[in-house]
Amino acid sequence: MGILLGSPGIDLKIKDKTLSLQQDNSSFHVGTSVWSGSLVLSKFLDRWTPLSTNPTTTPNRYSTLLDFHNRRAIELGTGCGVTGMALYLLGLTDIVLTDIHPVMPALKHNLKRNKLVLGKMLKTAILYWSNEDQINGVNPPFDYVIAADVVYIEESVGALVKAMEMLVKDDGVVLLGYQLRSPEADKLFWEICGEAFVIEKVPKEDLHPEYCYEETDVFIFRKKKKNL
Ligand SMILES: C[S@@+](CC[C@H](N)C(=O)[O-])C[C@H]1O[C@@H](n2cnc3c(N)ncnc32)[C@H](O)[C@@H]1O
């Protein structure tokens, strides 16, 4: 599978702040490492999110998509919490970061590590994609469902896509950092997603130039309109 960096510490600049992530690459759980999908997605958001204090004068085709005013978000499979923390710094303050039970210590450790930069501990919840009670327990629907590097086990793909559908508003979006990790999971994921969502791939030139890798992409999903 391939972990992004061997080094235990990663710094990520978001606007004028720096997140400091600590990963445990020796752990049995993949969520205790930081994966490239989360960095590429975070820096794409950092590049295009318009800040109300510093309105951009250059044309920004993502300004409506990334208008976080009065919006709610949830991150699935957050791991060390990189993308959720980045979004919080970018103004999406109503956000809950979720993962499986064994990853919670690594997530909470990283949230605590960044508490000064963030200004508070962010909300977390245990959420297994196949657990409808946990999905309903986080009070859906959300304007944004965020996920990075979550497609690598064929058996969990169905539950993941169903969770995305249950969690996102009819006019909301799923923002996905994606890298092919398993050909079987990849094939099934895109098949099922194609039935539920209209899929837009962000052009490589719109990714952050310093976080733009051949094998990693950002996708925007919107729910397909149901035929009445
Ligand atoms: C490869 S890691 C990516 C972590 C983080 N998003 C990143 O990019 O650094 C995949 C994440 O999905 C979570 N995950 C895998 N299967 C899951 C499931 N069935 N329900 C909830 N989370 C799951 C893992 O615990 C892990 O945190």
The ligand as an SDF file (V2000), in Angstrom:
LIG
                    3D

 27 29  0  0  0  0  0  0  0  0999 V2000
   -5.6540    5.1080    4.2710 C   0  0  0  0  0  0  0  0  0  0  0  0
   -6.3840    5.8050    5.7050 S   0  0  0  0  0  0  0  0  0  0  0  0
   -6.5810    7.5310    5.2820 C   0  0  0  0  0  0  0  0  0  0  0  0
   -6.5770    8.4010    6.5040 C   0  0  0  0  0  0  0  0  0  0  0  0
   -6.7050    9.9030    6.2090 C   0  0  0  0  0  0  0  0  0  0  0  0
   -7.9770   10.2150    5.5710 N   0  0  0  0  0  0  0  0  0  0  0  0
   -5.5490   10.3950    5.3560 C   0  0  0  0  0  0  0  0  0  0  0  0
   -5.7390   10.5410    4.1340 O   0  0  0  0  0  0  0  0  0  0  0  0
   -4.4710   10.6100    5.9000 O   0  0  0  0  0  0  0  0  0  0  0  0
   -8.0990    5.2120    5.5840 C   0  0  0  0  0  0  0  0  0  0  0  0
   -8.9740    5.6170    6.7510 C   0  0  0  0  0  0  0  0  0  0  0  0
  -10.2890    5.0860    6.5980 O   0  0  0  0  0  0  0  0  0  0  0  0
  -10.7050    4.5000    7.8170 C   0  0  0  0  0  0  0  0  0  0  0  0
  -11.6580    3.4140    7.5460 N   0  0  0  0  0  0  0  0  0  0  0  0
  -11.4160    2.2800    6.8520 C   0  0  0  0  0  0  0  0  0  0  0  0
  -12.4980    1.4950    6.8130 N   0  0  0  0  0  0  0  0  0  0  0  0
  -13.4550    2.1450    7.5240 C   0  0  0  0  0  0  0  0  0  0  0  0
  -14.8050    1.8400    7.8490 C   0  0  0  0  0  0  0  0  0  0  0  0
  -15.3790    0.7150    7.4420 N   0  0  0  0  0  0  0  0  0  0  0  0
  -15.5030    2.7330    8.5730 N   0  0  0  0  0  0  0  0  0  0  0  0
  -14.9170    3.8930    8.9810 C   0  0  0  0  0  0  0  0  0  0  0  0
  -13.6460    4.2490    8.7080 N   0  0  0  0  0  0  0  0  0  0  0  0
  -12.9190    3.3730    7.9890 C   0  0  0  0  0  0  0  0  0  0  0  0
   -9.4130    3.9810    8.4340 C   0  0  0  0  0  0  0  0  0  0  0  0
   -9.5130    3.7570    9.8200 O   0  0  0  0  0  0  0  0  0  0  0  0
   -8.4360    5.0780    8.0720 C   0  0  0  0  0  0  0  0  0  0  0  0
   -8.4040    6.1110    9.0140 O   0  0  0  0  0  0  0  0  0  0  0  0
  1  2  1  0
  2  3  1  0
  2 10  1  0
  3  4  1  0
  4  5  1  0
  5  6  1  0
  5  7  1  0
  7  8  2  0
  7  9  1  0
 10 11  1  0
 11 12  1  0
 11 26  1  0
 12 13  1  0
 13 14  1  0
 13 24  1  0
 14 15  1  0
 14 23  1  0
 15 16  2  0
 16 17  1  0
 17 18  1  0
 17 23  2  0
 18 19  1  0
 18 20  2  0
 20 21  1  0
 21 22  2  0
 22 23  1  0
 24 25  1  0
 24 26  1  0
 26 27  1  0
M  CHG  2   2   1   9  -1
M  END
$$$$
